[in-house]
Amino acid sequence: MMFLKILQILKDEGIKGFYQRIRIRFLYIIKPRITKSAYGVKLNSNWGDATFNLCLSGTYGYFFSDFLKNISKPYNFIDIGANQGIYSLIAAKNRNFKKIYSFEPVNDNYKLLKNNIKLNNINNIKSKKLAISHKNAVSYISFNKKHSGSSSLETKKKQSQKLIKINTINYTNLKKIIDFKKKLIVKIDVEGHESVVIDQLIKSNLLKSIEYIYVEIDFKINKIGKIKNKIKKYNFIEVYRSKTINYHSDFLFKKR
């Protein structure tokens, strides 16, 4: 039975995936304070958090991390819903990213983001303890310490979650923060709030400078056709779509 399970893992995830599983089991036994993620950047450990575990194991896959690593022209990067900073850190290791803007509104996540930036000796990330939403205001977001990446402005409080206060900004303040001079790549991971974020990007006029949008879409809340139609007007086309897991898929859109 165990042998068959190992064969299935090797078939589905390859030797790299099998190695990561063994590595994580070992790390969970010794629980070091600092670990190296599957994506090559160091992280302050956050044992017990599913999102940290996904970064550690490489469960997010390697499409977007490889995409960021292989960028060969100057860009600025906007990481909306940065959490502990895995994609901001990956981008920062590529010298072609001149400025990185990391938006993370949840205080616990934001502290880890700041500490991870320091841990990796990075100086080109501009972190903001903010969410992008309809208005400049104080709002409430759901938060589950055991799965920090599930924080959402869209979902009501569940038994495993608590509601915490955060600060939100809309397009009026967003365009004051971002440097429009260089071409932009944007990542959006906001657990159902993606349509709202895209609206604010449009209103801020940022889409004129954006060349790529990588977005996780929650199909329970947003229809992919509606989001495609929003950005199609600005000459964006879909160039990648991941498998659908728990009503979520990742998409990469490129400007023609």
Summary of the structure (lengths in Angstrom):
residues: 256
radius of gyration: 18.1
end to end distance: 49.9
largest distance: 58.3
contacts: 815
relative contact order: 0.11
helix: 38%
strand: 27%
